[in-house]
Structure formats: structure tokens, C-alpha cells
Amino acid sequence: MDVKVSIGEEVVMNTPIKVEVRKDKGGTSLNNASATERSAEQRYPAKVYEAARKLADVIKGANVKDIISTIETLACQADSIAVFNFRRLSRGSLLHIAAATGESNIVRLLLERVDAHLIAARDDWGNTPLHLATKFKAIGAINMLIFRAKDLPDVEDRLLLRKKNNYGNTALHEAVLARDVDLVSHLLGEDSEPVYWKNKDQKSPLYLAIDIGNSKILEVLLSKSLDPSKIQGLPPVLGAVARKQYDLLGQILRKDTKLFAMRDSGGGNVFHLAAFWNVPEVFKFLQPETEYLAQEQDNNGDLPIHIASKRGHVELINKLHLVSKWVNGKGQTVLHVAAKYGREEVVRYILKHRDLREMINERDDDGNTASHLAVKNLHLTALMHLVLDEEMDPYLLNHEGLAAVDIAGLSSQTGLRRGLARFLLLSVSYDRSDRIISKPEARDKWHPHGLLPTKEADDVINTMLVVATLVASVSFTAGFAVPGGLNGSDLASKDDQGMATLLDNRKFQAFVICNTVAMLCSMASVIGFLFTYLTEIHISIFGCHLAGLLLAISLPPTSAAFLIGVILTIEKLPWLAIVMVILGSIFVLVITAALVSPFVAIILSWLPRFRKKHLRPIRPLISSLFRVYMILFRIERTFISDDSKVHRTASKTSTSPPDGDAED
């Protein structure tokens, strides 16, 4: 088939040209300098491009006869050298396009006519012809390219198997991604060094074999005697855990225990990662030859058992505590870590375990017990289990001379959580004289009745004063705007004018009593809080406590008065009235218990004759009261969370910027 290749608008005449050629082992190739190509492109840039593009279209068709005919026609034309060596096509040079066909015969035809330097040339994606031939599994073309590259003048070009594309992949990376076992074996035999190299995704060929889950390719790659210290990027053994390829994990362990022991950049080994993700299947490889890995620390000083504790994985702690050390690089036990991160289930498990529970009073390098760390981070559920354990010693001091209850008092955080933590610890820490002995300077700041610091005390008193004032205002208003209203002058007799219409109703009478108690107690509380600013210190302390007690007494009657008032207005609908009675009674009891419990703790803290053995019988009561507190706290947190969602939703208007930095 005769094909004429036109350059631009013209058909190039079959003008013979003299071209120096040299013979080598692989056949003939043009030995023209690249300057010839450049000069031709400069003289006929559009013409050369057009001819090269048409030849590329013929090559893509992969019809060898058509390509031979076209090449023979072009070889007799002027500037044919520039056409064969043109590199500015959309997919690189003609040799790149030939390699992408996967046809060895076409690659051979081009190799006989292009400059040698094009063998190692790169396209726009950094691929050499070898990369493309590997992607299409053209073993014949691969062998020709590797063979020709050995004669290239540039040393780097000779090592064609080590060249990387823009993604950091060598030909061996591409062979693994092509899932061709024979091709991987062939390239590995030609040059085994790239097996260690990482690509731009930090993945070596070993990691890619695990990525695609191909055990045969992994077996081929592991057949060489590898040095794990030379493997770059992500450790393959951790990739097996991440991809849940546990059979490949076992394959690595059987082949090379050093490869199984590889660590990530954070110093974590395979058991650290499995403990983090809670993968029990990995721990079947916890065998005598790998048990030492359970005792290795990562860069933070944590062992796998500490990672499991941090994440709350009780089952893994049960597996690891027999073969692992209990203390990390900071001197912290798994109980310390669980308390620090608020893992209630782990704390509960350790305290019930016959051997592990002895950690309860152990101290870390800073002298902190688990209770200290739970208080510092205000993890209340974990703290509750620690405090209510009879073996817990609340008087142990850390290196700053502070007991756990002192940390609760000095915490920079305010609010319900801090108050709950302090309440829990005060219930078992009736006397802390050790602090005064170890820190004599604290005598000037210590008050026998536990007065808060001035600024903090002012904030607390002001808040409670506002609450007392609000209760007094609400109950005062309710005293005149009673349910059912008052008798008017038109219908009522002279004696009944101005009287409540429901005066004879027992529920109404209960409403009046509750509302009156709330009004009087809240008013007395307001006066008590005002007196804290006007009298000397001891009277102020007594007045503050008394006012707080009166305020606490006023709140349940206020709730009860509201509940009775609602029932009076809906009692004609029995089922609704019953529902309100049940719900209202529960919440009134909860509020009452929550308000009374702090004063129980204060009374206990004032009675030095109570020793720890006397406090033990009331631990269940303390636990119950604390659980009531936690219910209230969770309800409060739920409302706050809901409100915040509403605010976030409302804030996203058409003028709001997109949440580009939002994390999942």
C-alpha cells in the first residue's frame, strides 16, 4: 500500500537524501544529531508537525503493513529525520505512541529510525517509552528498549529501569499495577533496586502489591533477599493491616520477620496500628518470635497496650497485658492512659481485674495517679469509678504537692463538670493536711471553711444572686396571676370578690404553698448573698452557704408550682394530666437530689470525725447522686449541641463563605 505523507499543504517530493547510518546489534538507527531535528523544525515547524501527526495516526491503528508503507514513503522525503524524531505530539514522540500500542513489531520499526536519545525521553506525564510498554505488558518491546538503553552515552539513560515518571513510578511500579506476575519477575531480574523505591504516594512496589491484594506478585517481590532498612515510604506490613489483607500479613511474617517488624514515621509497629484500629485478627500473629513487638514504644513512648487503652479497646488489653509491659515512656500505666482520655469501660475493666487493679494508686513520672489525670481532664465517669473504689487513696500528692481534689479546685475550667469533680473528691477527701505541711506557703491562702479565691467567689455569688432574683420575680408574679384567675365584681358575691376561682381545689392549695415557699426562700437567699459583701469573713462564709441552701430549697417548689399549675389547666384531659404528673415528678426528684447532694458533701467535709471506713457505707448514695448529676449534664450538653447546630445552620446564608477547611 503506497501512502504519501504531506507536509502542510504540500506533498513532499520523493527526494533522496544522504543519511549516515550505523549498524549495531539491534539493527540500524539514524545517527543524525539533534541539531538536524531542531533546524528542520525551525524551517518547517507546521509541516513537520502535520506529517508527524499523520504518521502517529497510522501507528495508533496498529496495522504493521500500513506503518511500513508509510515509513518507506516518508524515508525518501526531505526532512524525514525531523518527522521521525518529532517530540511535541500530544502523547510524546512517535516512539512513545508505538510503545503505547503494545506491539513489539511497531516499536522495532521506530527504533530503527529514531535517534537513540528518544529511548529515554519523557512525555508530558514523565513516562519513558518503557513505562508505556510496561503498562501494556509488551514484553518484546520492553526487552528491546532495555537492550538499546544499555548503549546510550548518558549513564542515567542507561539505567532505564530506574527512571521515574511524574507520579514517581518506575517501570517496576507500573508492572505491579498492571498485575502481571511474569512481567514483575522479569523486570526484577533485570534490576532489583527499584523494589525499594517509593513513588509520590509514598508507596514502594511491595506496598502496591498489598494495595492490589496480589499474593503472587508479593511472593515474587519477596523472593529476593531484601533489606527492610532500605524500603522507602510506607511500611508494607502496615499496608496489609490497613487493607485488611491478613493472609498477606502472614506471608510477610513467614518470609521475613524483620519486614514484619517495620515501623512507620511515628515509631509505631504493626501491633500499634492494630491496637489503634481495634483489629483482633492481627494479634493471632502475636507469637513467641514477635512478642517483643508488643513491648516496643512508639515516638510518644506508648506501647500497643497503651494505644488500646487510649482508644478504649478492652478486648485487646486483655490479650496484651500478659506479654506487654504496663508502663510507657512517661511512667504511665494503662489505667493512667484510660483515665486521661476518659475511657470509662477500660477503667471499669482494670478495677475489676484481679491483677491489673493494683495500678489504682501507681504514680507516673510527674507523680500523678490515675485520679489526678482524670480530674485534670475532667473525665467524670472515669473519675467516679476511681473514687468509689475502696483501694483508691485520695491523699496521694503529685510532684507539685497537689492531691486530686486540689487539682479540681485549681482547675482553670468552670462550670458543672468541675463542680461535679470537686464534689466527688470532697466526698472521700475529708482532710488534706499534707498539703499544708508540704507547702507551708499555702497557709496564707488557706481558709478553714474552703472559701474560694476572691474573683472566683465573686463570680459564683453574682451568678447565684441572679438566679435567686429570677426565682423571686417568677414566684411573686405567679402569686397574683394564679391558675383559673380571680373572681370579678360582676358575677361573684361581695365576699368572694378578688378571691381565686379555684380556692377550694386541693391542687390549687398545693400550688399556693409551693409558690409561697419558693418566694420566701428565694427572697431570703437574695438577702443572704447581699450580706456576703457587707460583713466580715466568717459571717460572709456562713451567709453564703445559708443563702445557697435557701436557693436550693426554693427551686424544687418552683418546679412543683409550675407542674401543679399546668395540671390544673389540663385536668379535664386525664391521659395528658397523668403524663405530666409522671414526667414532672421525675424531674422534680432529679432536681431535688442534684441540689441537695453538694450540701451533703459540704457537711461531710466539715466533719473530721468521719474517716474513710465511715464513708464506705454511703458510697452507693454518692454514686447514685453523681449519676443524677451526669444525667443533668448530658441533657445540658445535648441542648447545647442542638443549639450550636441551629446556629451553624442559620449562619450559612448566601453571603457566607464556603466551609473549605471543614474536617470530617
Secondary structure, 3 states (H helix, E strand, C coil): CCCCCEECCEECCCCCCCCCEEEECCEEEECCCHHHHHHHHHHCHHHHHHHHHHHHHHHHCCCHHHHHHHHHHHHCCCCHHHHHCCCCECCECHHHHHHHHCCHHHHHHHHCCCCHHHHHCCCCCCCCHHHHHHHCCCHHHHHHHHHHHCCCCCHHHHCHHHCCCCCCCCHHHHHHHCCCHHHHHHHHHHCCHHHHCCCCCCCCHHHHHHHCCCHHHHHHHHCCCCCHHHCCCCCHHHHHHHCCCHHHHHHHHHHCHHHHCCCCCCCCCHHHHHHHHCCHHHHHHCCCCCHHHHHCCCCCCCCHHHHHHHHCCHHHHHHHCCCCCCCCCCCCCHHHHHHHCCCHHHHHHHHHCCCHHHHHHCCCCCCCCHHHHHHHCCCHHHHHHHHCCCCCCCCCCCCCCCCHHHHHHHCCCCCHHHHHHHHHHHCCCCCCHHHHHHCHHHHHCCCCCCCCCHHHHHHHHHHHHHHHHHHHHHHHHHHHCCCCCECCCCCCCCCCCCCECCCCCHHHHHHHHHHHHHHHHHHHHHHHHHHCCCCCHHHHHHHHHHHHHHHHHHHHHHHHHHHHHHHHHHCCCHHHHHHHHHHHHHHHHHHHHHHHHHHHHHHHHHCCCCCHHHHHHHHHHHHHHHHHHHHHHHHHHHHHHHHHHHHHHHHCCCCCCCCCCCCC
